[in-house]
Amino acid sequence: MGRLTAQLSPVAREVVAVELDPALAARLRGRWPNVRVVECDAVLAPLPSDRFRVVANLPFARTNDLLHRLLDDPSVPLERADLIVEWGVACKRGLPWPSSVNGVFWAAFYEFSVARRLPRHAFRPPPSVDAAVLVCRRRETPLVPTTDADRYRRYVAAGFRHGPRTVARPHQLRQVAASGAGLARDLDAHQWATLFRRARTVGIRD
């Protein structure tokens, strides 16, 4: 309905409003001089080639697809995303433990935090669960070089699939975690990145 767009237009140089519904997209066009309306599925929308920010109320059923679209390629010049997501998703992404493959990989390039909780009755129509504003900020210095992103993703995925001891030597695990980290989810993004940087060779078992 344009509630977010109306707030963004006065403070942004340009706003690209992505709307899937043709009728709603038509209602948005022409209302603000610096707003360009793109009528398509947000997962398929082309991303800007210049630095940009995202402010969005994500459809809960498409949250994971949209997070992958925004965060999977660290060469995309996304500076920050303020995303309304389910409360459970916000907690999962905003907390360092237990970790996951996606969480560890994304956190190498972005910092995550939960800005505020949004009660379900704040929405019309209200969803079945509360929501939250999840903030993703690009790190000034990534934990892993962007050029190593693909290699790092494979390294982390292998560690989660087969266990940390299959991708790091015992003394390396002891150096980053006092317990030796028997489970991949016990290591946070900084610890995974440290293991990756210290590994002399990366043997990945598919």
N, C-alpha and C positions, 0 to 999 in steps of 0.2 A: 504493500500500500504506500510505500515511499517514506515511512517514518524515519528510517535510518538515513536515507538519501537526503531528506530535508535538513537533517542536522549536519551532514557532511558537506553539502554544497557550499555553505558560507565560509568554511574553513579550509577547503581543499582547492588546489589549482584546477584539478580535473577529477571528476568522479565517473567511474565506469560501473553502471548499475546492471547487474546480471539478473535477469528474470526469465523463468521458464514459461510462465503462463502468458499466452499472446494478449489476452484481454488486459491483464495487469500491466504488461509491458507497454501497451498502447496508452494507458492512463499515465504512465510516467514520462513519456516523451513530450518534450517541449515545455515542461514545467520549470526547469532550471537551465540557464544558459551554459553552464559548465558541466552538465551531466550528459553522458552518452549512454544510451540504453542498448544493451546487447541481449537479444532474445535467444536464449539457448540454455542447455543444461550446464550448470556451473562447472561440472567435472570436465566438460569439453571446451569450456571457454578459453580462448588464447590468453596467456599471461603476458603482462607488459615486459618489454625488453629493458626499460629503465627502472630505477628503484621505485618500489611501490609498497603500499600498506593495504591490508584487507580489514574491513569491518563487516561482520556478517552474522546473521542469525541462521545457523546451519540447520537444514532439515535433519532431524535426529536420525532418520533411517539412512541418510547418506553421509553421516559424519566421517566415517573412516575413509570413504572414497575421496572426500574433499580434503582431508588431512594429507592423504597420499599425494593428491594433485599439487598441493601447496608445498609440501616439505620433502618429498622424495629426492628432488634434484637440488642440491645446495647451490648450483650455479645460477638458479633462478634468483633474480635480484629482489626477493621479498625481504623487506626490512622488519616488518612487524605485522602480526595478525591478532586482532581482538575478536574472538569467536564465541558466540553463545552456543553452548553444547549442553548435553545432559550432565547433571551433577556428578554422576558416577564416572563419566568420561573425563570430566575436569579433574577429579581426584586422581584418577589413574595416570593422567598425563602430568599433573602438577606435582606429584610426589616421586621421589627418586627410587623408592622401593615399594613392592617388588618390581624389578625392571622387566622389560620385554625387548624383543628384537627391534621393533619400530621405535620404542621409546629411547633406547640406547643410541640408535643411529641418528634419529632426529636431534637428540640432545647434544650431539657432537657439534651441531651448527646453530642450534637455537636454545635459548633459555625459556623454560615454561613456568608460569605462575598462575594462580587462581586469583582474579581481581575481586570478585564478589559472587555471592550466591543469589540466585533469582528464584523466588518462590513461584510455584506453578500458577498461582492465581494472578500473577503479573501479566500473563499472556491471554490473548483472546483468539481462538478458544484455548482454554488451559490444557496443557499436556498432562499425561498421567504421572510425571515425575518433575521434581525441581530441576532447575538449570543453573548454569554458572557462566561467567565470562572467563574464558581461558585465554591467556595472553602468551603469545610466542614472539620472542625478541631475538633477532639475529645476534649471535655473539660477535663482539669486536674481534676476538681471536678465536677461531674454531679450535676444538679439541683435537681435530684431525684435519690435515690439509684437504681442501676441497678436491684437489687432484687425486686423492686417495679414496674418495668416497665409495666407489664401486668395490674396491678391494676391502675396505673396512666393513661394508655391509656383509660381504661374504664371510669375513672373519667372524663377525658377531653372530651371524646366522649359524655358522658351524659350531661355535661355542655353545649356543643354546640347544642345538640339535644333539650334540654328542657330549656336552659337558665342557667346562672351562679347562679341565686338565688335558683335553685333546688339542687345544690351540695355544696353551701356555705351559711353560715348565713349572714344576712345583715351587722352585725358589722365587719365580716371578709372581706367582699367586700369593705366596707368603709376604712378599714385599708390598703388595697393594691391599691385602686383606689379612688381618690377623688370624682369621679362622681357616684360611686356605681356600675359601669360597668353593665349596663343593657343588653348589647350585648356581647356574648362570644368573638367575634372578636376584641373587644376593649381591651382585656387583652393580654399582651405579655407573652412569655414563662416564664419569671421570676415570674410574678404575678400568673400565673396558678400553678407553682410549689410551691409558697408560700401558696396559698390556700390549696393545697393538703397536705402539711406538717402540716398545722394548723388544718385541719379538724379532729375532734375527731372521728367521724364515717363517713363512706362514703356510702351514700345511692344512689344506681344507679338504675335508671328506664330504662328498655329496651323498 
